[in-house]
Amino acid sequence: MLGAVLVSLAVVFVAELGDKSQIITMTYALRHRWWVVLSGVGIAAVLVHGLSVAIGHFLGLTLPEKPIAFAAAIAFLLFAAWTWREGRNAGGDDDVRVAEPRFVVPAIVSSFVLAELGDKTMLATVALASDRDPIGVWIGATVGMVLADGVAIVVGAILHKRLPEGFLHAMASVLFLLFGLWMLFDAALGWRVVALAATGGVSAVVLLIAVVRTVRARRLRAASATPHESTSETV
């Protein structure tokens, strides 16, 4: 059992590094307390890897990839709209994270479960559970996923201290939108070219808007500073 724990922990931890679940975790950590995000990730890890162990050790079945991908795409698009609306309602208030929204943990759990179903991490857990102790694989895979996504939570917490709240909400909304579009066109419909065009187009538009707003902000600051400089010279 100990060997199954250690092997599955190492495999899942390495597989999660740079995976979409880490980016999803960081996206949530930009807007919510670290322990709320970690709780949701932990619950999702228990569910996903418990299902993986059951499939690999007891059932030997495969999951329907396209329906799951379609459900995940719709969920992420809804999360994008929810995040954008939440940011607009916050009105730039820096204390927006004091009261956590009611459905944050269920949203985190559902998005992680949908994103992980059929992912390489789940497939690795299924393979490990087919010839190793299932309880050990379940424990190791769960701990490995929580540790890997804990790294993303630390990054999100650091960014939250350094970046404005409104910018973080906008960035989180864009990330959810990109995930949703990619899952819809690539995983669910199998249109890789359309997925690349859609996500690339959205990224280009967002970058252009960010540049325009930055330039405008600098011009406004420069314009507001000019009268003060003229007054000081006159005096």
Secondary structure, DSSP 4 states (H G I P E B T S, - for coil): -HHHHHHHHHHHHHHHTTSHHHHHHHHHHTTS-HHHHHHHHHHHHHHHHHHHHIIIIII-----HHHHHHHHHHHHHHHHHHHHHHHHHHTT-TTTTSSPPTTHHHHHHHHHHHHHTTSHHHHHHHHHHTTS-HHHHHHHHHHHHHHHHHHHHHHHHHHHHHS-HHHHHHHHHHHHHHHHHHIIIIIIT--HHHHHHHHHHHHHHHHHHHHHHHHHHHHHHHHHHHHHHHHHHH-
